[in-house]
């Protein structure tokens, strides 16, 4: 007896069901930008913002002799400067898309652009504060490469950071703040400015911003577990996770991390993760070259996977003339693009991108070995623009930064506030109204106001080994 079954007999007559609701996105905790002081660069004054600081006058070493004029002390000045940049994003949707897609794609584009603008400001702010010169590695390790996954943050490291900042006299949030005239006033960062952070507590404190993995290590510390002041379930203060020892702890899953990978193999065979020497570029064949490869996630564009620097690659066996390097990028990192750095020494490899034809076709990084798709062989023909990759952790180790800072440590200068444009009517360049466009732009820059007012702690995490 013939039986009618669903597949394959009747499957063609089934109407596909598509839910009205969309799948949710993950949440991002944007913290650092809120803590930056908000400044404005007036229009008509270029794109560079500069602040000056006059140093203290050295105190007299000994009393002045009677009738002898003191030696004049000159005033000295230093400056902090930031160059502002314009940042944009654009989504273009055709009328056919609007007519045929179930969901309102133009509405979705506007929502996603709003999200992207906030995340872009946060990402740029974090990249700027990564330049704070005061860096500590937990357990007194000497560098990022020396850290192990077991080198986790602990109360002693936090105490050391607190003592360091207090010894320098770094002003606290809600604490006494020195003015340019030397007087002290009770005033919080950004007070009286639009969008200024509103602190709910009046006690002076420094701020600690840490990655959730680092927070888990800190919470897991036996000493911290017994601190009753750290047991409050309320997040009252900008994603706050608690308070301890005149410091308020905030968490942000937008804080970057870096994972170390073993260096690419240097050989002439074509395989993923190997490098060979070719002809046809501008690299001198008699020189040695060193390569660093990094991988950036395609959404937030953090260089979060860093291969160790290669051994020297020599072109002595190549034909006379100019040479190039063929780098075979791996296929094992979906959702990432790659960047290739090159130099004539291990140190110089960390200062310049390579040049190639596979990189961006327009913009400031046109022709540079960046934003490269995986699984391809990229020919590096020369040494390109100056750019520094993140320092590599040890192979298999993931390192996280923690920021500890006082008031007035960094600021964001705005030349032009965020401007959102929606083009959904016929235009001269689109007379038939076939396109809808949504975009944003803003012009700003974040800079370090006082280099000694903050520090960065770097650590591993015992929890990163147990996650995917």
C-alpha positions, 0 to 999 in steps of 0.5 A: 500500500502506497503511503503519502509521506511528508518528505519529499512528497509534500514538503514543497507545499509547506509555507515557511513560518517566520516569527514576527519577533527577532532573536535578541542580541547580547548586551554590552556594558558601556562604562568607560566613556561615562567616566571621561570628562566631557569637553568641547572644542569650539568650531573654527579652531581646527581639530587639535585640543591642547591643555596646559599644566604649569608645574609646582615651584620647587620648595627652598632647600635652606633658609635665605641668607639675610640681605641676599636675594633668592635665585629666581625660579622659572615657571615650566609648562607641559601640555596634553594634546589630542587630535580629533577624528570623524567617525561614521557609519552608513546602512543603505537599503533598497526598495526591493528589500523593503517590499520583500522582507518581512521585518522593517529593515529600515527601522532595524537599521536605525536601531542598530546604528544607535547601538553602534554609535554608543559602542564606537564611542566606548571602544575609542575611549578604551583604546585611548586609556590603554596608553596610561603609562603606569602598568602593573602585572599581578604577582610582580610579573615583569611583562604581559608575556610573563603572566600565566592563567593562574596570575589572577587579581587579588586584594593585595594588587588592588591595595598596591594600586590604591597606595600608588595613586594615593601616594601620588596625591591623585584626586578622588571622585567626590573628594578634594580637588585642586584648582589651578590656583592651588585651592581645593574644592569639593567637585566631581568630574564633569559636574555641571556639564550635560550628560555628567556622571551622577555619583550616588555616594558622597564618600571619596573614592577611586574607580576600578573598571574590570572585565567580568572574568577578572571580577569573578576572580576577585569575588572568588578570593577568600578575603573578599568573600568575607567583606560585608561591605562588598555584599550589597546586591544593588548596582547603584553606580554605573554597573557597580559591583561593590565597594571596598577600601575607598574604591568603587568597582564597576564591571564592563564586558566591553573591556578587551582581552588578549590571547597569545598564540605560537608564532607562524612557522617560517618555511617555503611550503604552502600551508596555513600558518606558514610564511615563505619568501617570494620575489616581486616586492620591495623587500631587500632579499639580503635582509632578515624580516620578522612577522607578527600576525594579529586577529580582530573580531569583526564587530568591535575590532579589538585585536584580541588574538596575537601570534608571537613574533616569528624567527628571522625570515631571510631572503638570501636564497631568493633571486637577486633583486626585490622580494616579498613574503607570502603569509598563509592565513589560518581558517580556524578563526571564523568571525575574525579578520587578520593584520600582518606586521613586519620589520627588520627586527623583532622590535621593529615588527611591532611598529609597522603594518606590511603592504599588500593588495589584499587589504582595504581598497580605500580609506586611511589604511588603503593598501595595508595588510589589515582587515584581511580575510582568513584562509588566503595567502597574502603577499607582503610586498613592503613595510607600510604605515606605522601601527603598533599591535598589542603585546603578545601574552604567552602561548595559550594565555588570555590576559585582561586589563583592569583600570584604576583611576581618579577624577580628571584622569582622561577626557573626551573632547567633542567638535561635533556631537553625534548627528543622525541622518535618515534619507527616505525620500526621492533625491537628485541622485535617487530620483525613483526613490529606490534607496533608503539610507541611515547614517551617523557621524560624530567628531571627537577624541579621547585623551589622557589629561593626567598620566599619573592619575590612573594605572592599568593592572593586567592579569590572567583569569582562572575562569577563562580556561573553563569557557568556550 
